[in-house]
Amino acid sequence: MFSNDELKYLHRCIELATEALEAGDEPFGSVLVAANGTVLAEDRNRVASGDRTRHPEFELARWAAVNMTPRERAAATVFTSGEHCPMCAAAHGWVGLGRIVYVSSSEQLVTWLTELGVPAPPVRPLPIQEIVPGLVVEGPVPDLTEQVHNLHRRFYGIHRVNSTT
């Protein structure tokens, strides 16, 4: 289903999510890849700072707006450990980025957090296509989903916070 390069980018997203977890943040990581396969930018969640907009997908959209032409943005792919929240999906759409590939879905995350007793987030999770119709979106990636699930188990085993991405 996915090429070896695409799986490499998805594994990097999980590494970035792990870095976020180890820094005391919610486990999310994302990589922006050009049409030719060059990694352009990557980031991890940074919401523990108190700024709940510091999601990696939002940061990559901001980076793309400044550093890429509209044509380059449309041809790029954002790989991410978790499906974009509505805020990040909107930023992705407004900036005109291309395809999104995610490891775990928002629906899976909601199920996991409910099982862990985590309160619902302040913003309702929605599928990316409800925010950006017509965008090419692929995921979840069953072979990798459990790794992301384990990161959330670890995070919420340590931190009991009243929000998620």
QUITATA-V62230 format. One record per pair of residues at least 12 apart in sequence whose C-alpha atoms are under 6 Angstrom apart, sorted by sequence separation. I is the first residue (numbers start at 1). GAP is how many residues later the second one is. If there is no record, write none. Layout:
# QUITATA-V62230
i->(I/I)
gap->(GAP/GAP)
This chain:
# QUITATA-V62230
i->(17/30/44/16/30/43/29/29/13/28/13/28/83/82/77/79/81/82/74/76/77/78/79/80/81/82/83/25/74/75/77/79/82/83/20/73/74/20/30/16/58/65/57/61/105/101/103/104/99/100/101/102/103/99/101/102/103/89/93/35/85/35/104/34/103/121/33/119/121/33/32/32/31/31/30/30/29/29/28/13/14/13)
gap->(12/12/12/13/13/13/14/15/16/16/17/17/19/20/21/21/21/21/22/22/22/22/22/22/22/22/22/23/23/23/23/23/23/23/24/24/24/25/26/28/30/30/31/31/35/36/36/36/37/37/37/37/37/38/38/38/38/39/39/40/40/41/41/42/42/42/43/43/43/44/45/46/47/48/49/50/51/52/53/67/67/68)
